[in-house]
Amino acid sequence: MIYVLDGKGNLKRAGRREPTAPHWNIYFKAKQEVPHLYNAMRETIGVAVENLMFFDREKNRFPNSTWIGKEILSSWEHKTEWDKFCGNEEISSALFGEIMWTCMWDDSRDWCTTLTSNANEGREERVYFLVRKDKDGDF
């Protein structure tokens, strides 16, 4: 499950596994037009999430999703096809982040996400934290 922390410090449970905002169109297009590529990336990200690859244990978080995307894509066996489908880095970054969102949603642990202040200009980039709850289940 994912909880979203806004800029004012408010924490709320994310409403949807697959949001309907217009910028998610690339995600739905990938699922429909290149399902093998979508599934391969979902599997790759899922393994990274499950095994906490790239996870900064000191800060209890993943670096921003764009950074993780660049790390994974640098050696991913389907990179050429991914790049051809996406067409540019902005779409690649968005699609990667959207798939990562669904992997975090499906993970058995509770995650918190917030926009990062280290984002590239004009881009929505997120960091993901493992949520720590007290014995009563409160954050």
PAGU-863451 format. One line per field, with one value per residue: x, y, z negated of N, C-alpha, C in turn; residue number from 1. Coordinates in steps of 0.05 Angstrom, whole numbers. Example, Ala and Ser with C-alpha at 12.3 -4.5 7.8 and 13.67 -1.06 7.14 Angstrom:
% PAGU-863451
neast (264|257)
nnorth (-114|-45)
nup (-156|-142)
caeast (246|273)
canorth (-90|-21)
caup (-156|-143)
ceast (264|258)
cnorth (-66|1)
cup (-156|-157)
nr (1|2)
***
This chain:
% PAGU-863451
neast (17|7|20|11|50|40|62|51|55|14|-12|-39|-77|-63|-107|-115|-91|-76|-75|-119|-102|-85|-30|-18|-29|12|28|-18|-19|29|18|-21|0|53|57|92|140|124|110|161|190|160|169|225|228|196|227|270|245|224|271|296|335|381|363|368|388|402|373|324|297|282|323|304|254|268|324|332|309|346|390|372|358|408|433|394|365|326|330|339|291|255|272|259|203|188|212|234|271|239|188|204|222|174|141|170|168|112|103|135|106|60|83|101|51|30|64|76|89|80|85|108|103|131|138|202|250|294|282|283|274|208|190|155|180|191|204|208|190|197|143|139|105|72|60|4|-11|-9|18)
nnorth (-24|46|108|178|234|300|367|397|365|330|265|215|158|129|133|100|43|46|106|154|200|244|240|188|160|139|95|61|55|28|-21|-41|-39|-59|-108|-148|-121|-84|-121|-145|-102|-90|-137|-132|-84|-100|-140|-109|-76|-114|-137|-94|-67|-16|13|60|48|77|125|104|98|95|123|177|160|168|166|113|88|102|74|20|16|23|-26|-60|-114|-105|-53|-25|-34|-12|42|54|48|87|135|184|212|236|211|159|162|177|132|91|108|105|50|34|56|22|-26|-15|-6|-57|-85|-120|-91|-27|35|101|159|217|279|296|345|347|342|340|398|414|362|308|277|224|202|142|116|67|55|66|38|46|4|3|9|59|115)
nup (0|11|-17|-13|-23|-30|-11|-56|-99|-107|-111|-71|-50|13|68|112|148|200|222|253|277|332|346|338|383|416|388|391|446|455|428|461|515|514|480|464|455|416|375|367|347|302|272|264|234|191|167|150|113|76|57|37|67|83|40|-11|-70|-114|-110|-104|-55|16|68|112|162|215|215|199|243|284|265|268|323|347|353|369|404|442|458|508|537|500|500|553|554|515|533|513|458|419|423|415|361|336|347|322|268|260|265|222|180|181|166|114|91|93|60|-1|-45|-78|-45|-39|1|30|64|89|71|102|155|227|265|279|276|245|193|148|81|42|-19|-71|-113|-182|-234|-297|-355|-357|-305|-284|-249)
caeast (0|22|10|23|56|40|81|43|59|-10|-8|-65|-74|-67|-134|-117|-66|-71|-89|-131|-92|-77|-2|-16|-36|34|27|-39|-11|49|5|-37|15|77|53|117|159|113|113|189|198|146|184|251|224|186|250|285|229|223|298|306|358|384|350|386|379|407|351|300|282|294|328|281|248|283|351|330|304|371|407|362|359|435|442|371|367|306|334|335|262|243|278|244|175|185|218|251|277|216|168|216|221|146|131|184|156|85|105|145|83|43|99|100|24|26|83|62|96|68|104|101|116|129|155|229|260|316|271|290|255|184|184|146|197|183|220|191|200|182|129|142|81|76|46|-25|-15|-9|44)
canorth (0|71|132|201|256|325|388|409|345|313|237|202|134|133|124|81|30|58|132|161|226|242|232|158|148|124|69|44|49|6|-46|-50|-42|-75|-121|-163|-101|-75|-143|-149|-80|-94|-158|-121|-66|-116|-153|-88|-68|-136|-142|-68|-59|13|24|73|39|99|144|88|105|93|149|183|139|174|156|83|81|104|52|-5|17|23|-53|-77|-128|-95|-24|-15|-35|7|69|58|52|112|157|204|207|245|190|136|168|176|104|76|117|94|21|31|62|-2|-46|-7|-10|-86|-96|-126|-70|-1|54|129|172|246|292|303|372|344|335|355|420|407|334|298|255|216|183|123|109|47|67|53|42|38|-21|6|11|87|124)
caup (0|13|-30|-1|-41|-13|-19|-82|-119|-110|-101|-65|-34|41|75|134|156|227|223|279|287|360|351|337|409|426|373|403|473|453|421|484|540|510|454|457|445|391|356|361|329|276|258|256|212|169|154|137|89|57|45|28|83|85|16|-29|-97|-134|-107|-103|-31|42|81|130|182|240|210|200|271|298|256|279|352|357|359|374|429|461|460|536|543|482|511|578|546|500|551|500|429|402|424|402|333|327|348|301|243|257|259|195|162|178|152|86|82|90|41|-26|-65|-74|-35|-38|23|31|85|80|77|120|181|251|271|295|274|219|184|121|64|28|-46|-86|-135|-208|-250|-325|-362|-352|-277|-276|-237)
ceast (18|6|25|26|57|59|75|46|34|-5|-36|-59|-80|-94|-136|-90|-57|-87|-99|-122|-82|-48|3|-23|-14|35|6|-32|10|37|-9|-19|40|76|78|137|150|117|142|199|185|161|210|248|214|208|266|271|230|249|311|333|358|372|372|376|383|384|324|283|297|301|304|278|262|312|351|326|329|390|398|365|388|445|418|371|347|308|328|306|247|247|262|214|171|191|236|253|253|195|178|215|193|136|144|172|128|85|116|123|66|57|98|71|19|44|68|68|82|90|92|116|112|145|182|236|283|307|282|267|232|176|173|164|191|204|200|205|184|169|134|117|87|59|16|-31|-16|18|59)
cnorth (25|93|156|223|281|345|401|389|327|286|225|177|140|120|102|68|41|83|138|188|223|233|202|145|131|96|51|37|27|-20|-58|-57|-60|-90|-136|-145|-90|-96|-147|-127|-83|-116|-148|-102|-81|-129|-132|-78|-90|-140|-116|-60|-28|28|35|67|61|119|131|94|96|121|154|163|144|163|125|74|81|81|25|-6|15|-5|-71|-89|-118|-64|-12|-13|-14|36|74|63|80|137|179|198|215|223|165|139|166|147|88|83|106|64|17|36|36|-24|-40|-12|-40|-99|-100|-106|-44|19|82|142|202|256|299|331|371|337|352|375|409|378|327|274|249|200|166|115|85|61|51|60|34|13|-20|9|40|95|141)
cup (0|-2|-18|-21|-24|-25|-46|-105|-124|-97|-95|-47|-5|49|95|140|183|229|252|290|315|364|348|363|421|413|386|432|473|447|445|508|537|483|445|445|418|369|348|342|302|260|247|232|187|153|138|111|68|42|35|41|85|60|-2|-58|-118|-133|-105|-78|-6|52|100|153|208|237|212|228|287|291|269|309|363|364|366|402|451|466|488|543|525|493|536|572|534|518|539|470|411|401|410|371|322|326|326|274|239|252|231|175|159|163|122|75|76|69|14|-48|-58|-66|-36|-14|20|54|73|88|97|149|203|256|288|293|246|213|155|107|49|2|-56|-109|-161|-224|-279|-331|-358|-322|-267|-266|-257)
nr (1|2|3|4|5|6|7|8|9|10|11|12|13|14|15|16|17|18|19|20|21|22|23|24|25|26|27|28|29|30|31|32|33|34|35|36|37|38|39|40|41|42|43|44|45|46|47|48|49|50|51|52|53|54|55|56|57|58|59|60|61|62|63|64|65|66|67|68|69|70|71|72|73|74|75|76|77|78|79|80|81|82|83|84|85|86|87|88|89|90|91|92|93|94|95|96|97|98|99|100|101|102|103|104|105|106|107|108|109|110|111|112|113|114|115|116|117|118|119|120|121|122|123|124|125|126|127|128|129|130|131|132|133|134|135|136|137|138|139)
***
